[in-house]
Amino acid sequence: MPTKKKPQVTPSPERRRELLATAAEVFAAQGYNATTVRRIADAAGMLAGSLYYHFDSKESMIDEILSTFLTELWEGYDAVLAAGLAPRQTIEALVTESFREIDRHRAAVAIYQKESRQLAAQPRFQYLVDSQQKFEKAWLGTLERGVADHSFRADLDIRLTYRFVRDTVWVAASWYRPGGLHSPEEIARQYLSMVLDGIALDS
């Protein structure tokens, strides 16, 4: 009588998300090149061989971490850009959405900042280049609209302003911790007040 094969157990989506969250923290702290599958497995409390049951390589893990983050980011950004808001309100909404994504994906944002340039050289990660180009187009276009309709100063250097806003928002991933004193929305409000209104009182 033939022996029945044991049915293969498919890892649960919850367990996969837990492992990716652990991997993201390790990548963010150690860097992609310095991180091994064994190091991720140790952090997850499992054997390296068991981790291969879920993912075929560390490249697959970082790919899923970054693509998941960017998919969610663009769902939020696209909703803002499709809402037909005035330029200032669009900037406010984009900044707020950015801080929400830092709250949801702090480690992924840190990885993106540190590793995207290196990873983008590989065909598998072409979407990082595409996303960066789309990101730049959205922000520059909004700033240009604001100058054109006099929402923003006529002497504004559009590209310099874009780089300043981009870098000062996303660097928050290096210090922000979910569940802290301020919500993402409150941090965005304070940030926008400084950027759009300044910090000095009129003399």
KEKE-3310 file (N, C-alpha, C; in steps of 0.2 Angstrom, whole numbers, plus 5000, padded with zeros to 4 digits):
npx = (5004:5003:5013:5006:5009:5014:5004:5009:5013:5008:5016:5009:5002:5003:5014:5024:5024:5028:5041:5047:5046:5055:5067:5068:5071:5084:5091:5090:5097:5110:5114:5113:5123:5130:5122:5117:5108:5108:5110:5097:5089:5093:5089:5075:5073:5075:5081:5093:5091:5077:5072:5074:5063:5053:5058:5069:5081:5091:5090:5077:5070:5073:5068:5054:5051:5054:5046:5033:5032:5033:5022:5012:5015:5013:4999:4994:4999:4995:4981:4981:4986:4976:4965:4963:4967:4973:4989:4997:4989:4990:5004:5004:4996:5004:5016:5010:5006:5018:5024:5015:5018:5031:5029:5022:5031:5045:5058:5059:5059:5071:5080:5077:5083:5096:5100:5095:5101:5112:5105:5097:5104:5103:5093:5082:5077:5073:5061:5064:5070:5061:5051:5057:5059:5045:5041:5049:5044:5030:5032:5040:5031:5020:5025:5029:5016:5012:5020:5016:5003:5004:5004:5015:5031:5038:5051:5056:5067:5064:5069:5079:5071:5062:5072:5076:5064:5061:5072:5072:5060:5061:5072:5068:5065:5076:5076:5062:5050:5038:5023:5027:5029:5022:5010:5010:5003:5003:5017:5019:5011:5018:5030:5026:5022:5034:5041:5032:5028:5038:5050:5052:5047:5038:5047)
npy = (4994:5011:5024:5038:5055:5068:5082:5098:5111:5128:5143:5155:5170:5180:5175:5177:5191:5194:5189:5197:5210:5208:5206:5218:5227:5222:5224:5238:5241:5235:5236:5231:5224:5219:5211:5194:5179:5170:5179:5186:5175:5172:5183:5182:5170:5157:5143:5146:5138:5135:5148:5149:5141:5150:5161:5163:5170:5183:5194:5192:5195:5209:5215:5212:5219:5233:5235:5233:5243:5254:5252:5255:5268:5275:5272:5281:5293:5294:5296:5308:5316:5315:5321:5335:5346:5362:5369:5372:5365:5352:5350:5350:5338:5328:5328:5325:5312:5306:5306:5297:5286:5284:5281:5269:5261:5262:5256:5251:5263:5268:5259:5261:5273:5271:5261:5261:5267:5258:5246:5249:5247:5235:5224:5219:5228:5239:5246:5255:5265:5270:5274:5284:5294:5296:5301:5313:5320:5322:5330:5341:5346:5350:5361:5369:5373:5380:5391:5397:5400:5409:5404:5401:5409:5419:5419:5407:5393:5380:5366:5366:5368:5357:5347:5350:5349:5335:5328:5333:5328:5314:5310:5309:5296:5291:5295:5294:5285:5273:5276:5285:5301:5311:5310:5304:5314:5325:5328:5331:5342:5351:5352:5357:5369:5375:5375:5381:5392:5397:5400:5412:5427:5440:5456)
npz = (5000:4995:5003:5011:5006:5017:5019:5012:5022:5022:5025:5036:5032:5042:5049:5039:5038:5050:5050:5040:5046:5056:5048:5042:5052:5055:5043:5043:5054:5052:5039:5022:5015:5025:5032:5035:5031:5041:5052:5052:5054:5067:5074:5073:5080:5075:5065:5052:5041:5042:5039:5026:5021:5020:5013:4998:4998:5005:4997:4991:5003:5006:4994:4995:5007:5003:4991:4996:5005:4996:4988:4997:5000:4988:4986:4995:4991:4978:4980:4986:4976:4966:4972:4968:4975:4981:4978:4991:5000:4994:4996:5010:5013:5006:5014:5027:5024:5021:5034:5040:5033:5038:5051:5049:5042:5047:5048:5034:5027:5032:5027:5013:5011:5014:5006:4993:4981:4978:4977:4966:4955:4951:4940:4945:4954:4948:4949:4960:4954:4946:4955:4962:4951:4949:4961:4962:4951:4955:4967:4962:4952:4960:4968:4957:4952:4963:4963:4951:4954:4964:4977:4982:4985:4972:4969:4973:4973:4965:4963:4973:4985:4984:4987:4999:5007:5004:5010:5023:5028:5026:5034:5046:5049:5055:5069:5073:5083:5083:5092:5101:5109:5101:5088:5070:5063:5071:5071:5058:5057:5065:5058:5045:5049:5052:5040:5030:5036:5043:5057:5064:5072:5065:5064)
capx = (5000:5008:5013:5003:5013:5011:5002:5014:5010:5010:5017:5004:5003:5005:5021:5028:5024:5033:5048:5049:5047:5062:5072:5068:5075:5091:5094:5091:5103:5116:5115:5111:5129:5133:5117:5116:5102:5109:5108:5090:5086:5094:5084:5068:5073:5074:5087:5094:5087:5070:5070:5074:5057:5049:5061:5074:5087:5090:5088:5070:5067:5073:5064:5047:5051:5054:5040:5027:5032:5032:5016:5007:5016:5010:4992:4992:5001:4990:4975:4982:4987:4970:4960:4962:4969:4977:4996:4998:4985:4994:5011:5002:4994:5010:5020:5007:5006:5025:5025:5011:5022:5037:5026:5020:5037:5051:5064:5059:5061:5078:5083:5077:5088:5103:5102:5091:5105:5115:5100:5094:5109:5101:5087:5076:5075:5072:5055:5066:5072:5054:5047:5061:5057:5038:5041:5052:5039:5025:5034:5041:5025:5016:5029:5028:5009:5011:5023:5012:4996:5006:5003:5022:5035:5040:5059:5058:5071:5060:5073:5082:5065:5060:5077:5076:5058:5062:5077:5071:5055:5062:5077:5064:5065:5082:5074:5055:5049:5030:5020:5030:5025:5018:5008:5013:5000:5006:5024:5018:5008:5024:5035:5023:5022:5041:5043:5028:5027:5044:5050:5054:5041:5039:5050)
capy = (5000:5017:5028:5044:5060:5073:5088:5103:5117:5134:5147:5159:5177:5183:5174:5180:5198:5195:5188:5203:5215:5207:5207:5225:5230:5220:5227:5245:5242:5232:5237:5225:5219:5216:5206:5187:5175:5168:5185:5187:5170:5173:5189:5179:5165:5151:5141:5148:5133:5136:5154:5147:5139:5156:5166:5160:5174:5190:5198:5192:5198:5216:5216:5212:5225:5239:5235:5234:5250:5259:5252:5258:5275:5277:5272:5287:5299:5295:5298:5315:5320:5314:5325:5341:5351:5368:5367:5372:5359:5346:5349:5348:5331:5324:5328:5321:5305:5304:5304:5291:5280:5283:5277:5262:5257:5266:5252:5251:5270:5269:5254:5264:5279:5269:5255:5261:5268:5252:5241:5251:5245:5228:5225:5217:5234:5245:5250:5260:5271:5272:5277:5290:5298:5298:5305:5320:5323:5324:5336:5347:5349:5354:5367:5374:5375:5385:5397:5399:5403:5414:5401:5401:5415:5419:5418:5400:5389:5374:5360:5366:5367:5350:5343:5352:5346:5328:5326:5334:5324:5306:5309:5307:5288:5289:5296:5293:5279:5273:5275:5290:5307:5314:5306:5306:5320:5331:5329:5334:5349:5356:5352:5361:5376:5378:5375:5385:5399:5400:5400:5418:5431:5447:5461)
capz = (5000:4995:5009:5009:5008:5021:5015:5014:5026:5019:5030:5037:5030:5048:5051:5034:5039:5056:5048:5036:5050:5059:5043:5040:5058:5055:5038:5044:5059:5050:5032:5017:5013:5032:5035:5033:5032:5048:5057:5052:5058:5074:5077:5073:5085:5071:5062:5045:5036:5043:5036:5018:5020:5019:5008:4995:4999:5008:4992:4991:5008:5005:4989:4997:5011:4999:4987:5000:5008:4991:4986:5001:4999:4982:4987:4999:4987:4972:4982:4987:4969:4962:4975:4966:4981:4979:4979:4998:5003:4992:5000:5017:5013:5005:5020:5032:5021:5022:5041:5042:5031:5042:5057:5047:5039:5049:5046:5027:5025:5033:5021:5006:5011:5014:5001:4986:4976:4977:4974:4960:4949:4949:4936:4950:4958:4943:4952:4964:4950:4943:4960:4963:4946:4950:4967:4960:4947:4959:4971:4958:4949:4965:4969:4951:4952:4969:4961:4946:4956:4969:4983:4985:4982:4965:4969:4975:4969:4965:4964:4980:4989:4984:4990:5007:5010:5004:5015:5030:5030:5027:5039:5052:5050:5060:5076:5075:5085:5084:5099:5105:5112:5095:5082:5064:5061:5075:5069:5051:5058:5067:5052:5040:5052:5051:5033:5026:5040:5047:5065:5067:5073:5061:5068)
cpx = (5004:5007:5010:5008:5010:5009:5007:5010:5012:5010:5011:5006:5006:5012:5026:5029:5029:5040:5051:5050:5054:5067:5073:5072:5082:5094:5095:5096:5110:5119:5114:5117:5131:5128:5117:5110:5102:5107:5101:5087:5087:5090:5077:5068:5072:5081:5087:5090:5080:5068:5070:5067:5052:5052:5067:5081:5085:5088:5080:5066:5067:5069:5056:5046:5050:5048:5034:5027:5030:5025:5011:5009:5013:5002:4990:4994:4996:4983:4975:4982:4980:4964:4959:4963:4973:4984:4998:4995:4988:5000:5009:5000:4999:5014:5017:5007:5013:5026:5021:5015:5028:5035:5025:5026:5043:5057:5064:5061:5069:5082:5083:5082:5095:5105:5099:5096:5109:5111:5098:5098:5107:5094:5081:5073:5074:5066:5058:5068:5065:5051:5050:5059:5050:5037:5043:5047:5033:5026:5035:5035:5020:5019:5028:5021:5008:5014:5019:5006:4997:5004:5010:5026:5038:5047:5061:5062:5067:5063:5076:5076:5063:5065:5077:5070:5059:5066:5075:5065:5057:5068:5074:5064:5071:5081:5067:5054:5041:5028:5023:5026:5020:5016:5011:5010:5002:5013:5023:5016:5014:5029:5032:5023:5029:5042:5039:5027:5033:5044:5051:5048:5043:5042:5046)
cpy = (5006:5021:5035:5050:5065:5079:5094:5109:5123:5139:5153:5166:5181:5182:5177:5187:5199:5194:5194:5209:5214:5208:5214:5229:5228:5223:5235:5246:5240:5234:5231:5221:5216:5211:5199:5184:5173:5173:5186:5182:5170:5178:5186:5173:5158:5149:5144:5144:5134:5143:5153:5144:5144:5160:5162:5163:5180:5195:5198:5196:5206:5219:5217:5218:5231:5240:5236:5241:5255:5258:5255:5266:5278:5277:5279:5293:5300:5297:5306:5319:5320:5319:5332:5347:5357:5366:5367:5366:5352:5345:5347:5340:5326:5323:5324:5314:5302:5302:5298:5285:5278:5279:5270:5258:5261:5262:5252:5258:5270:5264:5258:5270:5277:5265:5256:5262:5262:5247:5242:5249:5238:5228:5223:5223:5240:5249:5255:5266:5274:5276:5284:5296:5301:5303:5312:5323:5326:5330:5342:5350:5353:5360:5372:5377:5381:5391:5401:5403:5407:5411:5402:5407:5414:5417:5411:5396:5382:5368:5360:5365:5360:5345:5344:5348:5338:5325:5327:5330:5316:5305:5307:5300:5287:5291:5294:5286:5278:5272:5281:5296:5310:5309:5308:5313:5326:5333:5333:5341:5354:5357:5357:5368:5379:5379:5380:5392:5401:5399:5407:5423:5437:5452:5467)
cpz = (5000:5001:5007:5011:5012:5018:5017:5017:5023:5025:5030:5034:5036:5050:5046:5036:5046:5055:5044:5040:5054:5054:5042:5046:5057:5049:5039:5049:5056:5043:5028:5017:5020:5035:5031:5034:5039:5053:5057:5056:5065:5078:5077:5077:5081:5068:5055:5040:5036:5039:5028:5016:5018:5013:5005:4996:5003:5003:4991:4997:5008:5000:4991:5002:5008:4995:4990:5003:5002:4988:4990:5001:4993:4982:4990:4994:4981:4974:4983:4981:4965:4966:4973:4971:4978:4981:4987:5001:5001:4995:5007:5017:5011:5011:5025:5030:5022:5029:5043:5039:5035:5048:5055:5046:5041:5046:5038:5024:5026:5028:5015:5006:5010:5008:4994:4980:4974:4974:4967:4954:4947:4945:4940:4953:4954:4946:4957:4960:4948:4948:4962:4958:4947:4956:4965:4956:4951:4964:4967:4955:4954:4967:4963:4951:4957:4967:4956:4948:4962:4976:4987:4982:4975:4964:4972:4971:4970:4967:4971:4986:4990:4988:4997:5010:5010:5009:5022:5033:5031:5032:5045:5054:5055:5067:5078:5077:5086:5091:5104:5107:5107:5090:5076:5062:5064:5073:5062:5052:5060:5062:5047:5042:5051:5044:5029:5030:5043:5054:5068:5067:5068:5066:5067)
residu = (MET:PRO:THR:LYS:LYS:LYS:PRO:GLN:VAL:THR:PRO:SER:PRO:GLU:ARG:ARG:ARG:GLU:LEU:LEU:ALA:THR:ALA:ALA:GLU:VAL:PHE:ALA:ALA:GLN:GLY:TYR:ASN:ALA:THR:THR:VAL:ARG:ARG:ILE:ALA:ASP:ALA:ALA:GLY:MET:LEU:ALA:GLY:SER:LEU:TYR:TYR:HIS:PHE:ASP:SER:LYS:GLU:SER:MET:ILE:ASP:GLU:ILE:LEU:SER:THR:PHE:LEU:THR:GLU:LEU:TRP:GLU:GLY:TYR:ASP:ALA:VAL:LEU:ALA:ALA:GLY:LEU:ALA:PRO:ARG:GLN:THR:ILE:GLU:ALA:LEU:VAL:THR:GLU:SER:PHE:ARG:GLU:ILE:ASP:ARG:HIS:ARG:ALA:ALA:VAL:ALA:ILE:TYR:GLN:LYS:GLU:SER:ARG:GLN:LEU:ALA:ALA:GLN:PRO:ARG:PHE:GLN:TYR:LEU:VAL:ASP:SER:GLN:GLN:LYS:PHE:GLU:LYS:ALA:TRP:LEU:GLY:THR:LEU:GLU:ARG:GLY:VAL:ALA:ASP:HIS:SER:PHE:ARG:ALA:ASP:LEU:ASP:ILE:ARG:LEU:THR:TYR:ARG:PHE:VAL:ARG:ASP:THR:VAL:TRP:VAL:ALA:ALA:SER:TRP:TYR:ARG:PRO:GLY:GLY:LEU:HIS:SER:PRO:GLU:GLU:ILE:ALA:ARG:GLN:TYR:LEU:SER:MET:VAL:LEU:ASP:GLY:ILE:ALA:LEU:ASP:SER)
# end
